[in-house]
Amino acid sequence: MAETVLTNTGLDRFLELLDGRPEHRDPAFRRAAEVVLGLLSLRGADRAGGLPEPTPELVRRLLVEDLPAFVHVAPGELAGYRAVVGELAGRFDDGLRERIAAVVEESAGDFERAMADPGNLTWYRWYASLLRTVGTDLADAEDVRRRIGALDGAPLPDGVLRADLMGRTALADTVLAEAVARAYVRDAEEPSAAGPLLTDHAVAEGVGRVAAALLDRWTAAGLADQLAGAYARFAPGPDDFPHLVLADALLDEHMDYYGDPSIPVPPPVAAEPVAGPAAADDVERDADALLGAVEELAEEEHEPYGGEAPHLLYALYQRGCAADSVARRAAEYEDWTVDPALEDVPVTVPEGATGAYVTPPVPELVRLLGSTGLGEDDRARLERPARELAAVADRLAATGLVLRSGDAFGLTPRGAATVRYLLRARRVAAPTTAEAVAWPAAELVAAAARWPHAPAARVLAAWLHARGDTADAWTELLAALGSVHAHAAEGADVRALFGLLDTATAPPGALRGALRDPVVGAHALDALRARGEEADPVQVPASARALHLLDRLPGKKGPLESRRAAFDAAAAEWPGGSAALVRMMAEADRHGTERVLGPLGIRLP
């Protein structure tokens, strides 16, 4: 029991000082008092006066960090913990009481969110909540032992992985053990007038045992022993998740691509759903198998591309799981010039293409790479690296999670689900199409602007279809492409999404409404004219016309002379000439204008 482990927390005196109101005699309030005083004492609150003195810093940490990490609290009992903090602060001077009251009020929302956040669950808190739902007396270790077996196979909350609970539990165990050790050392070095918090006998049994005893009291009696013994399979630890090494490698890849785990990767074309304990076990086994293949490939005999396996897996997923070309990928590794517009273009997976890898013929290489000057000598030079890369794909394909058919390779539906699981295990945003379709238009556009065009077009179409392709849905999406993201850092990428929409089927009213948009108005005008419909160009703002011209310039592709000629031709027809055009472009999208016009020697105002 915690009260026999943590001594001199002032619990008995605190309860005696209360006015005896019924709510103060409630067992839930007494439990809250024990937890609050115990945690504040562990964290170093001054106990010289007989009660742990709360400080604003300690109280905020208690509410938003410690309670959500160590303590199971029924939703209806959360207010009791804030009440205990308030009553405790009331035993000190008025200034402290007021400061603590302010912190409790400011932290109330964060406290409730943290306690309800599935991402903060540990195995102890999760099983305590399940035991409560089946009527277990959480203070009775024997009742806990009798009932815990019935929880075998209990599904986790939506969106929560077993790896999440394992990681959170390992962190909570470490943090609590460190707090216990520090408290013991602190008392030894600076003894409190109230007496020691931990007895020598308790610490002699081990800091881990002390922490386990506290968790039992704060979650369910005897639970730590059950999860470490007869029911250890209910709470797997770090050794049960070797594949998290691969998850770390994929996180590194994501950071290289996007720099932030909260920036989502495109949803896969198809991924086998992962739901329920059995499915979770399957995807974890697949992840282990994939890790085994990756580690084998990283051995020296699989050079030069064996170490690239994590990158290949991530790159395939980042394409929306559309198949890629072995030859094109090998050409990129060999620093060949590949047309940027073709890098992410999906390739067709041929049926029944078995046997040794064969480099595509020259015409196909030209199509894949966008280089017209290729010949048989080039194909011969590419043969060795392409075969070596195909060998890597074949080793990954042996797991059943990757396919390689002819020159095409990609993730199978199981492979897509496995890579998605590994990304989510490291908190990388990896939505399904259904999840992405549920986003607001502005959120979807911000994400899709960073994706390859094929998955972006697919998800944008799905978003519109899910809303019946109505005029309202189109209007919302076009506004997000235009004025909503008018000052996006990569505005050109956002505007490029317009070209991925099937505007031939768009409600004409939505396109006409977009004519006045200061960003995509000219794009809407083009779409209406392509449909053979009349549209008033006078409605299109000058900024939209300037951006439309900017987006049609060749950018960094092609000789400087031809790029400058394209700009000069556009400027010749602009009212006020090139200076006025550059000024309008810069006002509408300075970053994009600098990127396109800077190499041409054109200075922005």
C-alpha positions in Angstrom: 0.0 0.0 0.0 1.3 3.4 -0.9 0.7 4.8 2.6 3.1 2.2 4.0 5.7 3.1 1.4 5.6 6.9 1.5 5.7 8.0 5.1 5.3 11.5 6.6 3.3 12.9 3.7 0.9 14.6 6.2 -2.1 12.6 4.9 -3.6 11.9 8.4 -3.2 15.5 9.5 -4.6 16.9 6.3 -7.7 14.8 6.7 -8.1 15.8 10.3 -7.9 19.5 9.4 -10.9 19.3 7.0 -14.2 20.4 8.2 -15.8 16.9 8.1 -18.2 17.7 5.2 -19.6 14.5 3.5 -17.6 15.0 0.3 -14.4 15.0 2.4 -15.3 11.6 3.9 -15.9 10.1 0.4 -13.3 7.3 -0.3 -12.6 8.8 -3.7 -11.6 12.1 -2.0 -9.4 10.3 0.5 -7.7 8.4 -2.4 -7.2 11.7 -4.2 -5.7 13.2 -1.1 -3.3 10.3 -0.7 -2.2 10.5 -4.3 -1.8 14.3 -4.4 0.1 14.6 -1.1 2.3 11.6 -2.1 3.2 12.9 -5.5 3.9 16.4 -4.3 6.1 15.0 -1.6 8.0 12.8 -4.1 8.6 15.8 -6.3 10.3 17.7 -3.5 7.5 19.8 -1.9 8.6 21.3 1.4 7.2 19.2 4.3 8.7 21.1 7.2 5.3 22.3 8.4 3.8 18.8 8.3 2.1 19.1 4.9 3.7 19.2 1.5 3.7 22.8 0.4 2.4 23.1 -3.1 4.0 25.6 -5.5 2.6 26.7 -8.9 5.2 24.7 -10.7 4.6 21.5 -8.8 0.9 21.8 -9.1 0.9 22.2 -12.8 3.3 19.3 -13.2 1.1 17.2 -10.9 -2.0 17.9 -13.0 -0.7 17.7 -16.6 2.2 15.3 -16.2 2.2 13.1 -13.1 -1.4 12.2 -12.7 -1.9 11.3 -16.4 1.3 9.2 -16.2 0.8 7.2 -13.0 -2.8 7.3 -11.7 -6.1 5.9 -12.9 -8.9 8.3 -12.2 -12.5 7.6 -13.1 -13.8 10.5 -15.3 -16.3 11.5 -12.6 -13.6 11.8 -10.0 -11.3 14.3 -11.7 -12.8 17.3 -9.8 -11.7 15.6 -6.5 -8.1 16.0 -7.4 -8.4 19.7 -8.0 -10.4 20.0 -4.8 -7.6 18.4 -2.8 -5.1 20.8 -4.3 -7.3 23.7 -3.3 -7.9 22.5 0.2 -4.2 21.8 0.6 -3.2 25.3 -0.6 -5.8 26.7 1.9 -3.6 25.5 4.7 -1.0 28.0 3.8 -0.9 31.8 3.5 -3.5 33.7 1.3 -0.9 34.6 -1.3 -0.1 31.0 -2.0 -3.7 30.0 -2.0 -4.5 32.5 -4.6 -1.5 31.6 -6.8 -2.4 27.9 -6.6 -6.1 28.6 -7.4 -5.0 30.5 -10.5 -2.8 27.6 -11.6 -5.6 25.0 -11.0 -8.0 27.1 -13.0 -5.6 27.7 -15.9 -4.6 24.0 -16.0 -8.2 22.6 -15.7 -8.6 22.1 -19.4 -5.2 20.7 -19.9 -5.6 18.3 -16.9 -8.9 16.9 -18.2 -7.5 16.5 -21.8 -4.3 14.8 -20.5 -6.3 12.4 -18.3 -8.6 11.5 -21.3 -5.9 11.4 -23.9 -5.3 7.8 -25.0 -1.8 8.7 -25.9 -1.1 9.0 -22.1 -2.3 5.5 -21.3 0.1 3.0 -19.7 -0.6 -0.7 -19.3 -1.4 0.0 -15.6 -3.9 2.8 -16.3 -5.5 0.9 -19.2 -6.1 -2.3 -17.3 -7.2 -0.5 -14.2 -9.9 1.2 -16.3 -10.9 -2.1 -17.8 -11.1 -3.7 -14.4 -13.2 -0.9 -13.1 -15.7 -1.4 -16.0 -16.2 -5.1 -15.0 -16.9 -4.1 -11.4 -13.6 -4.9 -9.8 -12.7 -3.5 -6.4 -9.5 -1.8 -7.4 -8.3 -1.8 -3.7 -8.6 -5.6 -3.4 -5.6 -7.4 -4.9 -7.4 -10.8 -4.8 -10.4 -9.4 -6.7 -7.9 -7.9 -9.3 -6.3 -11.4 -9.6 -9.6 -13.1 -10.1 -10.9 -10.8 -12.8 -7.8 -9.8 -14.9 -7.8 -13.0 -16.9 -11.2 -12.1 -18.4 -9.5 -9.1 -20.1 -7.5 -11.3 -22.5 -7.9 -9.8 -26.0 -9.6 -6.6 -24.9 -9.4 -4.1 -27.8 -7.4 -0.9 -27.3 -8.9 2.5 -27.8 -9.2 3.7 -31.4 -5.9 4.9 -32.8 -3.8 3.4 -29.9 -1.2 0.8 -30.6 0.3 -1.7 -28.2 3.6 -0.1 -29.0 2.2 3.2 -27.7 1.2 1.7 -24.4 4.5 -0.1 -24.1 6.5 3.1 -24.8 4.4 5.2 -22.4 4.7 2.6 -19.7 8.4 2.3 -20.0 8.7 6.1 -19.8 6.4 6.3 -16.8 8.3 3.5 -15.0 11.6 5.3 -15.6 10.3 8.7 -14.5 8.6 7.3 -11.3 11.7 5.2 -10.3 13.9 8.3 -10.8 11.5 10.4 -8.6 11.6 7.8 -5.9 15.4 7.6 -6.0 15.8 11.4 -5.9 13.4 11.6 -3.0 15.4 9.1 -1.0 18.7 10.9 -1.8 17.2 14.3 -1.0 16.0 13.1 2.5 19.4 11.6 3.1 21.3 14.8 2.2 18.8 17.3 3.6 16.6 15.6 6.2 13.1 17.1 6.5 11.8 18.1 10.0 8.7 16.0 9.1 10.8 12.9 8.9 11.9 10.7 6.0 9.5 10.0 3.1 10.9 6.5 2.4 12.2 4.1 4.9 15.5 2.3 4.6 13.6 -1.0 4.6 11.4 0.0 1.6 14.3 1.2 -0.4 16.4 -1.8 0.4 13.8 -3.9 -1.5 14.6 -1.9 -4.6 13.5 1.4 -6.1 11.5 -0.7 -8.7 9.5 -2.4 -6.0 8.7 0.9 -4.4 7.5 2.3 -7.7 5.5 -0.8 -8.3 3.8 -0.5 -4.9 2.9 3.1 -5.6 1.5 2.1 -9.0 -0.6 -0.6 -7.4 -2.1 1.9 -5.0 -2.6 4.5 -7.7 -4.1 2.1 -10.3 -5.2 -1.3 -9.0 -3.9 -3.4 -6.1 -1.6 -6.2 -7.1 -1.8 -5.2 -10.8 2.0 -4.6 -11.2 2.7 -8.2 -10.0 0.0 -9.6 -12.3 1.4 -7.8 -15.3 5.0 -8.8 -14.4 4.0 -12.5 -13.7 1.1 -14.6 -14.8 -0.3 -12.0 -17.2 3.0 -10.6 -18.6 1.7 -11.2 -22.1 -1.0 -8.6 -21.4 1.7 -5.9 -21.1 4.6 -6.6 -23.5 7.8 -4.6 -22.9 10.5 -3.2 -25.2 12.0 -6.6 -25.9 8.7 -7.6 -27.6 8.9 -4.8 -30.2 12.2 -5.2 -32.0 10.7 -3.7 -35.1 10.7 -0.3 -33.5 14.3 0.0 -34.7 12.8 0.1 -38.2 10.2 2.5 -37.1 13.0 4.8 -35.9 14.6 4.5 -39.4 11.4 5.4 -41.1 10.9 8.4 -38.8 14.3 9.6 -39.8 13.3 9.3 -43.4 10.1 11.3 -42.7 12.1 14.0 -41.0 14.4 14.2 -44.1 11.4 14.6 -46.4 9.1 16.8 -44.3 11.0 17.9 -41.1 8.0 17.4 -38.8 6.2 14.2 -37.8 2.9 16.0 -37.7 3.1 16.7 -41.5 1.2 13.8 -43.0 2.3 11.4 -45.6 -0.2 10.6 -48.4 -2.7 7.8 -47.7 -1.9 4.5 -49.4 -3.9 3.4 -52.4 -4.9 0.3 -50.5 -3.8 -1.1 -47.1 -5.2 -4.1 -45.3 -7.1 -2.8 -42.3 -5.6 -3.4 -38.9 -8.2 -3.9 -36.2 -8.5 -6.1 -33.1 -5.9 -8.0 -31.1 -5.3 -10.7 -33.7 -4.8 -8.2 -36.5 -2.4 -6.2 -34.3 -0.4 -9.3 -33.6 -0.3 -10.0 -37.4 1.0 -6.5 -38.3 3.6 -6.7 -35.5 4.8 -10.0 -36.9 5.0 -8.5 -40.4 7.0 -5.6 -39.0 9.4 -8.1 -37.3 9.7 -9.9 -40.6 10.4 -6.7 -42.5 13.0 -5.7 -39.9 14.7 -9.1 -40.4 14.9 -8.5 -44.2 16.2 -4.9 -43.7 18.9 -6.0 -41.3 20.0 -8.8 -43.6 20.2 -6.4 -46.5 22.3 -4.0 -44.4 25.1 -6.6 -44.2 28.1 -6.0 -46.3 27.5 -8.6 -49.0 24.3 -6.7 -50.1 26.1 -3.5 -50.9 25.7 -1.0 -52.5 21.9 -0.7 -52.0 21.3 -3.0 -49.0 21.5 -0.1 -46.6 18.9 1.8 -48.6 16.1 -0.6 -47.7 14.4 1.8 -45.1 14.6 4.6 -47.6 13.0 2.5 -50.3 10.2 1.4 -48.0 9.5 5.0 -47.0 9.8 6.3 -50.5 7.3 3.8 -51.7 4.8 4.7 -49.0 5.3 8.4 -49.6 4.2 7.9 -53.2 0.8 6.8 -51.8 2.1 3.2 -52.2 2.0 3.5 -56.0 4.5 1.2 -57.7 7.9 2.7 -58.8 10.4 1.7 -61.5 13.6 -0.1 -60.5 15.4 1.4 -63.4 14.3 5.0 -62.6 15.2 4.6 -58.9 18.6 3.1 -59.9 19.2 6.0 -62.3 18.6 8.4 -59.5 21.0 6.6 -57.2 23.6 6.8 -60.0 23.0 10.6 -60.3 21.5 10.4 -63.8 19.3 13.3 -64.8 15.6 12.4 -64.3 12.9 14.8 -65.2 11.4 16.0 -61.9 7.9 15.8 -63.4 8.4 12.0 -63.8 10.0 11.2 -60.5 6.7 10.3 -58.8 4.7 9.1 -61.7 3.4 5.6 -61.0 4.3 2.7 -63.2 2.1 -0.2 -64.3 2.7 -3.5 -62.6 2.8 -6.2 -65.3 1.1 -9.5 -64.6 3.1 -12.7 -64.6 6.5 -11.0 -65.0 8.7 -13.5 -63.3 12.3 -14.5 -63.5 15.5 -12.5 -63.4 15.4 -8.8 -63.7 15.8 -7.3 -67.2 16.5 -3.6 -67.7 13.7 -1.9 -69.8 14.5 -1.2 -73.5 15.8 2.2 -74.5 12.4 3.6 -75.5 10.9 2.7 -72.1 13.9 4.2 -70.3 13.4 7.4 -72.3 9.8 7.5 -71.1 10.7 6.7 -67.5 13.5 9.2 -67.2 12.4 12.0 -69.6 15.8 12.0 -71.3 15.7 11.8 -75.1 19.4 11.3 -75.7 19.6 7.8 -74.2 21.0 4.9 -76.2 22.0 1.2 -75.8 25.3 2.2 -74.2 23.3 4.0 -71.5 21.1 1.0 -71.0 24.1 -1.2 -70.6 25.6 1.2 -68.0 22.4 1.1 -66.0 22.0 -2.7 -66.1 24.3 -3.5 -63.2 22.9 -1.0 -60.6 19.4 -1.8 -61.7 20.0 -5.5 -61.2 21.5 -4.8 -57.7 18.5 -2.7 -56.8 16.1 -5.4 -58.1 17.9 -7.9 -55.8 17.1 -5.7 -52.8 13.5 -5.4 -53.9 13.4 -9.2 -54.3 14.7 -9.8 -50.8 12.1 -7.5 -49.4 9.5 -9.2 -51.6 10.3 -12.5 -49.9 8.4 -11.2 -46.8 5.2 -10.8 -48.8 5.1 -7.1 -48.0 6.8 -5.9 -51.2 6.2 -6.9 -54.8 8.6 -6.9 -57.8 7.2 -7.6 -61.2 9.4 -6.8 -64.1 10.7 -3.3 -63.6 7.9 -2.4 -61.2 8.2 -2.7 -57.5 6.0 -1.5 -54.6 4.3 -2.3 -51.4 1.6 -5.0 -51.2 -1.6 -4.1 -49.2 -0.1 -5.9 -46.2 3.2 -4.0 -46.7 1.4 -0.7 -46.9 -0.4 -1.6 -43.6 2.9 -2.6 -42.0 4.8 0.6 -43.0 1.8 2.7 -41.9 1.9 0.9 -38.5 5.6 1.5 -38.1 5.1 5.2 -39.0 2.3 5.6 -36.5 4.4 3.8 -33.8 6.7 6.8 -33.9 3.8 9.3 -34.1 4.2 10.2 -37.7 0.9 11.4 -39.2 -0.1 8.6 -41.6 -3.8 8.8 -42.3 -6.0 6.5 -44.3 -7.9 7.9 -47.2 -11.1 7.9 -45.1 -9.3 9.9 -42.4 -7.9 12.4 -44.9 -11.3 12.8 -46.6 -12.8 13.8 -43.2 -10.4 16.8 -42.9 -11.5 20.4 -43.6 -10.6 21.6 -47.0 -7.9 23.9 -45.8 -6.2 21.1 -43.8 -6.3 18.7 -46.8 -4.9 21.3 -49.2 -2.0 22.2 -46.9 -1.1 18.5 -46.7 -1.8 17.6 -50.4 0.5 20.5 -51.6 3.4 18.5 -50.2 2.4 15.2 -51.7 3.2 13.7 -55.1 0.5 14.6 -57.6 -0.9 11.1 -58.1 -2.0 10.6 -54.4 -2.9 14.2 -54.1 -5.3 14.0 -57.1 -6.8 10.8 -55.7 -7.5 12.2 -52.3 -8.8 15.5 -53.5 -11.3 13.6 -55.8 -12.3 11.4 -52.9 -12.9 14.5 -50.7 -15.2 16.0 -53.3 -17.0 12.7 -53.9 -17.6 12.2 -50.2 -19.5 15.5 -50.2 -21.5 14.6 -53.3 -19.4 16.8 -55.7 -21.7 19.6 -54.7 -21.2 23.2 -55.6 -20.7 24.0 -51.9 -17.9 21.4 -51.7 -16.2 22.7 -54.8 -16.5 26.3 -53.5 -14.9 25.3 -50.2 -12.1 23.5 -51.9 -11.4 26.2 -54.4 -11.3 28.8 -51.7 -8.7 26.7 -49.8 -6.6 26.5 -53.0 -6.9 30.2 -53.4 -7.5 32.9 -50.9 -7.3 30.6 -47.8 -3.7 29.7 -48.7 -2.9 33.0 -50.5 0.3 33.5 -48.4 1.4 29.9 -48.1 5.2 29.5 -48.1 4.9 27.2 -51.1 2.0 28.9 -52.8 2.9 27.5 -56.2 2.5 23.9 -54.9 -0.9 24.8 -53.5 -2.0 26.4 -56.8 -0.7 23.4 -58.7 -3.4 21.3 -57.0 -6.0 23.1 -59.2 -4.6 21.3 -62.2 -5.2 18.0 -60.5 -9.0 18.5 -60.2 -11.4 17.2 -62.8 -12.9 20.6 -63.5 -14.8 19.2 -66.5 -17.3 17.8 -64.0 -17.3 20.8 -61.6 -20.5 22.7 -61.0 -20.2 25.8 -63.2 -21.4 28.0 -60.5 -18.5 27.1 -58.2 -16.0 27.9 -61.0 -17.7 31.2 -61.8 -17.6 32.1 -58.1 -13.8 31.4 -58.1 -13.2 33.9 -60.9 -12.9 36.7 -58.3 -10.4 34.8 -56.2 -7.1 36.8 -56.0 -5.1 33.6 -56.3 -6.8 31.1 -58.6 -9.3 33.3 -60.5 -7.3 33.0 -63.8 -7.1 29.2 -63.3 -10.9 29.1 -63.0 -11.2 31.2 -66.1 -9.1 28.7 -68.0 -11.2 25.8 -66.7 -14.5 27.5 -67.8 -13.1 28.2 -71.3 -11.9 24.7 -71.7 -15.4 23.5 -71.1 -16.6 25.9 -73.8 -18.5 28.1 -71.3 -18.5 31.8 -71.4 -16.8 33.6 -68.5 -16.1 37.3 -67.8 -12.3 37.8 -67.7 -12.9 41.3 -66.2 -13.8 39.6 -62.9 -10.4 38.1 -62.5 -8.1 40.2 -60.3 -4.7 41.3 -61.6 -3.0 39.3 -58.9 -4.6 36.1 -60.1 -3.6 36.8 -63.7 0.0 37.5 -62.6 0.1 34.2 -60.6 -1.3 32.3 -63.6 1.5 33.7 -65.8 4.1 32.9 -63.1 2.9 29.3 -62.8 3.1 28.8 -66.6 6.7 30.0 -66.8 9.2 27.1 -67.1 10.8 27.7 -63.7 14.2 26.0 -63.3 13.7 23.7 -66.3 15.3 24.5 -69.7 18.0 26.9 -70.9 18.0 30.3 -69.3 17.6 32.0 -72.7 14.3 30.2 -73.4 13.1 30.8 -69.9 13.9 34.5 -70.2 12.2 34.6 -73.6 9.0 33.1 -72.1 8.9 35.8 -69.4 9.6 38.6 -71.9 6.7 37.4 -74.1 4.3 37.4 -71.1 5.5 40.9 -70.0 5.1 42.3 -73.4 1.3 42.0 -73.1 1.1 43.1 -69.5 -0.2 46.6 -68.8 2.8 48.6 -67.7 5.3 46.1 -69.0 7.8 43.9 -67.2 8.3 46.2 -64.2 4.5 46.2 -63.4 4.3 42.4 -64.0 7.2 41.7 -61.6 5.8 44.0 -59.0 2.4 42.3 -59.2 3.9 38.8 -59.1 6.0 39.7 -56.1 3.1 41.2 -54.2 1.1 38.0 -54.8 3.8 35.4 -54.2 7.2 36.8 -53.4 8.8 33.4 -52.6 7.6 31.8 -55.9 8.5 34.9 -57.9 12.1 34.9 -56.5 12.4 31.2 -57.2 11.4 31.6 -60.9 12.7 35.0 -61.8 15.8 35.2 -59.7 17.9 32.8 -62.0 16.9 35.0 -64.9 18.7 38.0 -63.3 15.4 39.8 -62.6 15.4 41.7 -59.3 12.3 42.0 -57.3 11.2 45.5 -56.0 
